[in-house]
Amino acid sequence: MPDVGAVFGSYTYLASEVAFGAVAFALLYRADALRRAGVTIAALYPIAYVWDWYTLTIGVFAIELRTGVDLLGIPVEEHLFMVVVPALVLAFHETLHGEP
């Protein structure tokens, strides 16, 4: 595997979130499911935020290749992660099982 960290440096995590987020957006748009996915993600976000904040606070994991910008106590990339991951799951679900 190529070392994308050598290319993007401290923007590696952000770049990966943008790339996978673009895939999720495209699939949700194609499935006409942007609004439904947005509602679900908004409902999940507070739970994901508390879980993420807690695990980072107690040291469960550390993020090395990030911008260093924090928002509300967690890296900005983690906020994107909490949107992109459910969006991608919903995008695949809607693409595979949505109405044609």
C-alpha positions in Angstrom: 0.0 0.0 0.0 1.3 3.5 -0.8 2.1 5.7 2.2 -0.5 8.4 1.8 0.8 9.9 5.1 4.0 10.9 3.4 1.9 12.8 0.8 -0.8 14.5 3.0 1.1 14.7 6.3 -1.0 16.2 9.0 -3.9 16.4 6.6 -4.0 12.6 6.0 -7.0 11.9 8.2 -8.9 14.9 6.9 -8.2 13.9 3.2 -9.5 10.4 3.9 -12.7 11.7 5.4 -13.2 14.0 2.5 -12.6 11.2 0.0 -14.9 8.7 1.7 -17.5 11.4 2.4 -17.6 12.2 -1.3 -18.3 8.6 -2.1 -21.1 8.6 0.5 -22.6 11.8 -0.8 -22.6 10.6 -4.4 -24.3 7.3 -3.5 -26.8 9.0 -1.3 -27.5 11.6 -4.0 -27.9 8.8 -6.6 -30.3 6.9 -4.3 -32.2 10.1 -3.6 -31.6 9.5 0.1 -29.7 12.6 1.3 -32.5 13.9 3.5 -33.3 10.6 5.1 -29.6 10.0 5.8 -29.2 13.5 7.2 -32.0 12.9 9.7 -30.5 9.6 10.8 -27.0 11.0 11.1 -28.3 14.0 13.1 -30.0 11.6 15.5 -26.9 9.5 15.9 -24.4 12.4 16.1 -24.8 13.3 19.8 -24.3 9.7 20.9 -21.3 9.3 18.7 -19.8 12.6 20.0 -20.0 11.6 23.6 -18.6 8.2 22.8 -15.7 9.7 20.8 -15.0 12.4 23.4 -14.9 9.8 26.2 -12.7 7.3 24.4 -10.2 10.1 23.4 -10.2 11.5 26.9 -9.4 8.2 28.6 -6.7 7.4 26.0 -8.3 4.5 24.2 -6.8 5.7 20.9 -4.7 8.6 19.6 -4.8 10.2 16.2 -1.4 11.1 14.8 -1.9 12.3 11.2 -4.4 15.1 11.9 -4.5 18.8 11.5 -4.4 19.5 15.2 -7.6 21.6 15.1 -10.0 20.7 17.9 -13.7 21.6 18.0 -15.7 21.0 21.2 -12.9 18.9 22.7 -12.2 16.5 19.9 -10.3 16.7 16.6 -12.3 18.3 13.7 -11.6 15.1 11.7 -13.5 13.1 14.3 -16.6 15.3 13.8 -16.3 14.4 10.1 -15.8 10.8 10.9 -19.0 10.7 12.9 -20.9 12.0 9.8 -19.0 10.1 7.1 -19.2 6.6 8.6 -23.0 6.4 9.0 -23.4 8.2 5.7 -21.4 5.6 3.9 -23.3 2.8 5.6 -26.6 4.4 4.8 -25.4 5.1 1.2 -24.6 1.4 0.6 -27.8 0.3 2.2 -29.9 2.7 0.1 -28.0 1.8 -3.0 -28.5 -1.9 -2.5 -32.0 -1.9 -1.0 -33.6 1.4 -2.0 -36.4 1.8 -4.5 -35.2 1.7 -8.1 
